Amino acid sequence: MTDLTGIDLTGAAWRKSSRSSSQGNCMEVASNLPGLVAVRDSKDQRGPVLVFTSSGWDAFLGFAKAPR
């Protein structure tokens, strides 16, 4: 397990999906951080942030995309 506490996100380049609604109910992702991917709620940009290792993010996406 990787310790992800105390990560500096000041250089994070946040982006929303091109499919996001105009109502702002979406998440933003910053994938420009070396070895990390950060995720936050677009409505609460000063709120909590989830931080994944790159491999953890890939595993999450693989699970999310898997047929059920």
Order of alpha helices (4+ residues) and beta strands (2+ residues): beta-beta-beta-beta-alpha
